[in-house]
């Protein structure tokens, strides 16, 4: 299965328009356009009945003590964990592309509506839901795509892995509010093919991307 994007080079830098935050000289980070990237695919198995798309960042600090703290930096040796940015299921089997900005175009405080998404899809909640849980101005369920916004003082670039799955079921067997790990578990035994693209991003001007 061939999986491509016109929004960034595979293993290259993700442009700021597809990020949640961009660097800012005065405040370290400013909100960005937060558009979902564009994707296209072909060559899925003939028996495909739906697609799922998941984006996760595997470079998120496992401890937040140093995150976004003045005069401190997040060391490269810190253990890292997954952070899910997009969990999309039930893309119809005849789908061959997603347009840039089709599923997200701008930052929505307290999160976009869901789980129902464009074209009869469903979208899980991403991990900004937990990140903003204690912020009275931003707390809410963050459905769908919300792009990169790594710690501005992290000393390593972050990698954002977009994975497209061709499934043998029309509806992914998840219900209610669901997250990335829920979909990964539900898809076991139903994946006919999968393909990945990776983008890189940093808010730290001292980090080479």
Residue, then its C-alpha position, 0 to 999 in steps of 0.5 A: x500500500x502506497x501512502x504519501x503526503x504533499x504537506x512535508x517530506x517523509x522524515x522531514x520537517x513538518x511546516x508550522x501550518x500543520x502544528x498546534x504551536x509555532x516558535x515565538x521570540x517573546x513567549x517561546x510558543x504561539x498558537x498556529x493554524x493547526x491544519x491536518x496535513x494532506x494524505x493520499x494512498x493507493x494499492x490497498x488490498x481488494x478486501x479492504x472495508x475501511x481505513x483508520x489513521x493514527x498519528x503519535x509522537x513517541x518523543x514526549x517526556x515521561x516526566x514533566x518536571x522540566x517541561x516548559x520551565x524557564x532556565x531549565x531544559x528537558x534532557x535527551x536521556x529522559x524516558x519518552x512515551x507516546x502522545x496521540x495527536x490524531x485517532x481517525x476510524x471508519x474512513x470508507x473503503x473507496x477513500x483515497x485521500x484526505x485534504x489539508x485542513x479537511x479535519x482540522x483548521x485552527x486551534x479550538x479551545x476545549x477541543x473540537x466536537x466529536x466523535x462524529x467526523x467528516x465523511x461518516x468517520x469517527x474520531x477519538x480524543x487525542x492526548x491534549x485532553x489530558x494535557x489541558x485537563x487542569x487548564x480552566x480555559x482549555x480543558x475539554x475533550x480534544x477530538x480529532x487532529x491537533x498538531x505538534x506542540x512539543x516542549x519549547x525547551x526540549x533538547x531533541x526533535x520530536x517525531x510524528x508518525x502517521x500510520x494508515x491501516x487498511x481494515x477488514x471491517x467497515x466499522x472499527x470495533x470501538x464505542x463511546x470515547x476512545x483513544x489511540x491505544x483503544x483503537x490499536x487493541x480493537x484493530x488486532x486481527x483486522x489489519x490487512x495492510x499498513x503504511x507510515x509517514x514520519x514528520x519531525x518538529x521542534x519549538x526549540x530554536x537550538x534543535x536542528x530539525 
